[in-house]
Amino acid sequence: VRGGTVDVYRASAAGAREALVATSSVADDGTYALDLGASEGPFLLVARGGSYVDPATGATVALEQAELRALVPVFSPGDELTNVLVTPLSHLAATLAPRWVTTSVDLAAALGEAKTHLNNHFGALDWESVIPADLAAHSGVTSAATRAALLLTGLCEAANTMSTRAQRPGGVTCVRLLHALEADLAFDAFFDGLAASPLVLPEDVPVRDDPPSGTALGGD
């Protein structure tokens, strides 16, 4: 994401958003830096605003009101963290982890378990450290970075296919699809298409046999 802002909120022991602690602007290369002073975690990082280039279509897409989140479960005054990535996978992990916090499982353990499940589901990659490669400059050598880029491109291509089926160019973006997956995961901790209401994209286009049609999210 280029531009925009990263806000740091104190998080509760269960991972819920609490008071705002610090804010940083995001550089054009997607980096950011924060000084948290004497604040102690856990923290919730929230990226908002800015834009990204859709890897499937090449279009520049504004995040607008959408957010991407990442949990930092442990942080003490004086600590220094580098390369804390705020990504679609960190966002899903921040959604899943609070469901698994109990009196015997703290936030750090729950987040670790959530990341393990999501990493295995999305390509058996370490999404906490992998930075997707630029496929335009791909040399043909398969690596974790190229696999990550292919998976994110596939997510965006799925969103583009939904837009085409609905005859709404750009109507379903990668981030819009991500937030539908978040709603799916938040409801019962599974990717099964089940939530409080049917998960269909675009939300206002009925599912039909022929276009224009919405697309119902399923378990696969």
C-alpha positions as CSV (number, residue, x, y, z in Angstrom):
1,V,0.0,0.0,0.0
2,R,1.3,3.4,-0.9
3,G,0.5,6.4,1.2
4,G,-2.1,6.2,3.9
5,T,-1.6,5.9,7.7
6,V,-0.8,3.2,10.2
7,D,-2.5,3.8,13.6
8,V,-1.4,1.8,16.7
9,Y,-4.1,1.1,19.3
10,R,-3.7,-0.6,22.6
11,A,-5.3,-4.0,22.5
12,S,-7.1,-5.8,25.2
13,A,-6.0,-9.2,26.5
14,A,-8.5,-10.6,24.0
15,G,-7.2,-8.6,21.1
16,A,-10.0,-5.9,21.0
17,R,-9.2,-2.4,19.9
18,E,-8.8,0.1,22.7
19,A,-7.1,3.6,23.0
20,L,-5.1,5.1,20.2
21,V,-1.3,5.2,21.0
22,A,0.5,6.5,18.0
23,T,0.1,7.3,14.3
24,S,2.6,7.1,11.4
25,S,2.3,8.0,7.7
26,V,3.1,5.3,5.2
27,A,5.8,6.1,2.6
28,D,5.4,5.4,-1.1
29,D,7.4,2.2,-0.7
30,G,5.0,0.9,1.9
31,T,7.3,1.4,4.9
32,Y,6.4,3.1,8.2
33,A,8.1,3.9,11.5
34,L,6.5,4.4,14.9
35,D,7.8,5.6,18.3
36,L,5.7,4.0,21.0
37,G,7.6,5.6,23.9
38,A,7.0,3.9,27.2
39,S,3.8,2.2,26.0
40,E,3.3,-1.5,26.7
41,G,1.5,-4.0,24.5
42,P,-0.4,-5.8,23.3
43,F,-1.1,-3.5,20.3
44,L,-3.3,-3.5,17.2
45,L,-1.9,-1.9,14.1
46,V,-4.4,-0.6,11.7
47,A,-3.5,0.6,8.1
48,R,-6.0,2.9,6.4
49,G,-6.1,5.2,3.4
50,G,-3.6,5.1,0.6
51,S,-3.8,2.9,-2.5
52,Y,-2.4,-0.3,-4.0
53,V,-2.0,-1.6,-7.5
54,D,-4.2,-4.6,-8.2
55,P,-1.8,-7.3,-9.4
56,A,-4.5,-9.0,-11.5
57,T,-5.7,-5.9,-13.4
58,G,-3.0,-3.3,-13.0
59,A,-5.5,-0.8,-11.8
60,T,-4.8,1.6,-8.9
61,V,-7.3,1.0,-6.1
62,A,-7.9,3.3,-3.2
63,L,-8.4,1.7,0.2
64,E,-10.8,4.5,1.2
65,Q,-12.5,3.4,4.4
66,A,-11.2,-0.2,4.4
67,E,-8.6,-1.3,7.0
68,L,-5.8,-3.8,7.2
69,R,-4.9,-4.9,10.7
70,A,-2.1,-6.7,12.5
71,L,-1.8,-7.8,16.1
72,V,1.4,-7.4,18.2
73,P,0.6,-9.5,21.3
74,V,3.7,-8.7,23.3
75,F,5.7,-5.4,23.5
76,S,7.6,-3.9,26.4
77,P,9.0,-0.4,26.8
78,G,12.4,-0.2,25.1
79,D,11.6,-3.1,22.7
80,E,12.3,-2.5,19.0
81,L,10.4,-4.4,16.3
82,T,11.4,-4.4,12.6
83,N,9.5,-5.6,9.6
84,V,6.1,-5.9,11.2
85,L,4.0,-6.6,8.1
86,V,0.4,-5.4,7.8
87,T,-1.0,-7.7,5.2
88,P,-4.2,-9.6,4.2
89,L,-2.9,-12.6,6.2
90,S,-2.1,-10.5,9.3
91,H,-5.6,-9.0,9.0
92,L,-7.2,-12.5,8.9
93,A,-5.0,-13.6,11.8
94,A,-6.1,-10.6,13.9
95,T,-9.7,-11.7,13.2
96,L,-9.2,-15.3,14.1
97,A,-6.9,-15.1,17.1
98,P,-9.4,-13.4,19.5
99,R,-11.8,-16.3,19.0
100,W,-9.3,-18.7,20.6
101,V,-8.3,-16.6,23.6
102,T,-9.4,-18.4,26.8
103,T,-8.5,-18.4,30.5
104,S,-5.8,-20.9,29.6
105,V,-4.7,-19.6,26.1
106,D,-3.4,-16.0,26.0
107,L,-3.4,-13.7,23.0
108,A,0.2,-14.5,21.9
109,A,-0.6,-18.3,21.9
110,A,-3.9,-17.8,20.1
111,L,-2.3,-15.5,17.5
112,G,0.5,-18.1,16.9
113,E,-2.1,-20.8,16.4
114,A,-4.1,-18.6,14.1
115,K,-1.0,-17.8,12.0
116,T,-0.1,-21.5,11.8
117,H,-3.6,-22.4,10.4
118,L,-3.6,-19.5,8.0
119,N,-0.1,-20.0,6.8
120,N,-0.9,-23.6,6.0
121,H,-4.1,-22.7,4.3
122,F,-2.5,-20.1,2.1
123,G,0.4,-21.9,0.5
124,A,2.3,-23.2,3.5
125,L,4.2,-19.9,3.7
126,D,5.5,-17.8,6.6
127,W,3.3,-14.8,5.9
128,E,4.7,-13.0,8.9
129,S,8.0,-12.5,7.0
130,V,7.5,-13.2,3.3
131,I,7.3,-10.2,1.0
132,P,5.6,-10.9,-2.2
133,A,7.8,-10.6,-5.3
134,D,7.2,-8.3,-8.3
135,L,5.9,-10.8,-10.8
136,A,6.7,-8.4,-13.6
137,A,10.4,-8.8,-12.8
138,H,10.0,-12.6,-12.2
139,S,13.1,-14.5,-13.3
140,G,11.3,-17.9,-13.5
141,V,12.8,-19.1,-10.2
142,T,10.1,-20.3,-7.8
143,S,10.6,-19.0,-4.3
144,A,8.4,-18.2,-1.2
145,A,8.2,-14.6,-2.5
146,T,6.9,-15.6,-5.9
147,R,4.4,-18.1,-4.4
148,A,3.1,-15.4,-2.1
149,A,2.7,-13.0,-5.1
150,L,0.9,-15.7,-7.1
151,L,-1.5,-16.3,-4.2
152,L,-2.3,-12.6,-3.8
153,T,-2.7,-12.3,-7.6
154,G,-5.1,-15.2,-7.5
155,L,-7.2,-13.5,-4.7
156,C,-7.4,-10.4,-6.8
157,E,-8.2,-12.3,-10.0
158,A,-11.1,-14.0,-8.1
159,A,-12.4,-10.6,-7.1
160,N,-12.1,-9.4,-10.8
161,T,-14.0,-12.5,-11.9
162,M,-16.8,-11.7,-9.5
163,S,-16.9,-8.1,-10.8
164,T,-17.2,-9.5,-14.4
165,R,-19.9,-11.9,-13.5
166,A,-21.9,-9.1,-11.9
167,Q,-21.2,-6.8,-14.8
168,R,-19.8,-4.3,-12.3
169,P,-16.2,-3.5,-13.5
170,G,-14.2,-2.9,-10.4
171,G,-17.2,-3.6,-8.2
172,V,-15.4,-6.3,-6.2
173,T,-11.8,-5.4,-5.2
174,C,-9.2,-7.6,-3.5
175,V,-9.8,-5.8,-0.2
176,R,-13.6,-6.1,-0.6
177,L,-13.2,-9.8,-1.0
178,L,-10.7,-9.9,1.9
179,H,-13.3,-8.3,4.2
180,A,-15.9,-10.9,3.1
181,L,-13.5,-13.6,4.0
182,E,-12.9,-11.9,7.3
183,A,-16.7,-11.9,8.0
184,D,-16.7,-15.6,7.1
185,L,-13.9,-16.4,9.5
186,A,-15.2,-14.1,12.3
187,F,-18.6,-16.0,12.3
188,D,-17.4,-19.5,13.0
189,A,-13.6,-19.6,12.5
190,F,-14.0,-21.5,9.2
191,F,-13.9,-20.6,5.5
192,D,-17.3,-22.1,4.8
193,G,-19.3,-19.2,3.3
194,L,-21.4,-19.1,6.5
195,A,-22.0,-15.8,8.4
196,A,-24.8,-13.9,10.0
197,S,-26.2,-13.3,6.5
198,P,-25.4,-14.9,3.2
199,L,-22.0,-13.9,1.9
200,V,-22.5,-12.7,-1.7
201,L,-20.4,-10.3,-3.7
202,P,-21.4,-7.7,-4.8
203,E,-23.8,-7.7,-1.9
204,D,-26.6,-6.0,-3.8
205,V,-26.5,-8.3,-6.8
206,P,-28.7,-11.5,-6.6
207,V,-27.2,-14.9,-7.4
208,R,-28.5,-16.1,-10.7
209,D,-27.7,-18.8,-13.2
210,D,-26.6,-16.2,-15.8
211,P,-24.9,-12.8,-15.6
212,P,-25.4,-10.3,-14.1
213,S,-25.1,-12.3,-11.0
214,G,-23.6,-12.1,-7.6
215,T,-21.2,-14.7,-6.4
216,A,-21.9,-16.7,-3.2
217,L,-18.8,-17.4,-1.1
218,G,-18.4,-21.1,-0.5
219,G,-16.1,-23.3,1.6
220,D,-13.6,-23.8,-1.3
